[in-house]
């Protein structure tokens, strides 16, 4: 048995975008991304809006059909033939707790729907008991099972979404910006709950976020994306102490520092220029148009993601 629960190899997802009546170009949302997630591990995926983080999560679960590449779950390749079988083991918690829940369904029906789809309960009584257990597990009052989603706060709705994901006893969950729509105090509660659930149930996570502090708090390893490509991947402590890629260094320099003296002494790395259009990507390294260290080699070819030692992977010619 493999030590990895998920193995993503050269994953690509291109979307056709019309540019005229009969012409179109490919938007390379995810372009040749590879990574592995160990059993019981949390891999954080961070990057600015539009870099392809969510598309990675959805393509990995085959909510989007991959353009190219393979995804292995527990050593078995995911295909259309075995998708329903594997779906029980792989679930997703969506970003927006307001739009990801059906407003016409009660909480009991929302959480119970996966149980019905996979025929996991033999009777109504067993189904009801399972739903009550799940609600208690995520910190919801089981007496509220007959209420509708609009009657709950944002944090409670997200707990409903998490209970729905847990209903089929998954082993791997994609958390797609699962706390970004919540108040900061509620964010902390949900993050701690994710950690508790991981410890109790032995879950593995792909934790997607644009807030690098949230990602470093949650993750064992951190992967950084820029315009559809992975540019750095390392253990959390390593990337926190020694960010190597110029883009990663600029992300960490933007993190607020609570100590005023340290904040004044720290040097903020401000990137110049705008993010290139994914429909008209620059040649070579996509980051070179904003990089202070760019050379002719950067314009000529995209740097590969290379291990610089101790599992610290970086895609940069000059670092």
Secondary structure as UniProt FT lines:
FT   STRAND          4..18
FT   STRAND          24..38
FT   TURN            39..40
FT   STRAND          42..46
FT   TURN            49..50
FT   HELIX           53..60
FT   TURN            61..62
FT   STRAND          68..73
FT   TURN            74..75
FT   STRAND          76..77
FT   TURN            80..82
FT   HELIX           83..87
FT   TURN            88..89
FT   STRAND          90..93
FT   TURN            97..99
FT   TURN            103..104
FT   HELIX           107..117
FT   TURN            118..119
FT   HELIX           124..137
FT   TURN            138..139
FT   HELIX           142..144
FT   TURN            145..146
FT   HELIX           149..151
FT   HELIX           154..166
FT   TURN            167..168
FT   STRAND          172..176
FT   TURN            178..181
FT   HELIX           184..201
FT   STRAND          204..209
FT   HELIX           212..218
FT   STRAND          221..226
FT   TURN            227..228
FT   STRAND          229..235
FT   HELIX           236..241
FT   HELIX           246..253
FT   HELIX           260..265
FT   TURN            278..279
FT   TURN            286..287
FT   HELIX           288..290
FT   TURN            292..293
FT   HELIX           296..300
FT   STRAND          306..307
FT   TURN            310..311
FT   STRAND          313..314
//
